[in-house]
Amino acid sequence: MPLASASARLAADAPNYVVAIDAGHHALVGDEGPHEGGEDRGPAPFEFVLSGLAACTAATLRMYMQRKAWPAATVGVEVSLHADHDGTQYIRRSVSVDGPLVDAQRARLAEICEKTPVTLFIKRGTRIDTTLRVS
């Protein structure tokens, strides 16, 4: 049984890269920006990946703070994809926590950021088994 699932369908008559996506029971739309030949009707694939990392980071920090019965705080996460001059890609993540926390709590949250499920998934990489069916 899968831990999570998603599917995408690009109809033959769809405008260039407009993709209908089902993520769990949520219907989404993906696309590329105009610079890639799309119409920008939805996030591009890397934006979905980055969104997952940002959402997981924020939710994991909230869960941790709740379990520790720490004061409520607003959590903000910004992530962006970059490339070094040699083409090596990396993600920059900036996390803000606005609330009445002491320095030791903030330091612990910084440690937790590196242990979120999606962070670990991205850092470790994963095998992809692909099956192609042509009708």
Secondary structure, DSSP 8 states (H G I E B T S, - for coil): --SS-EEEE--TTS-TT-EEEEETTEEEEE---GGGT---SS--HHHHHHHHHHHHHHHHHHHHHHHTT----EEEEEEEEEE-TT--EEEEEEEEEESS--HHHHHHHHHHHTTSHHHHHHHH-----------
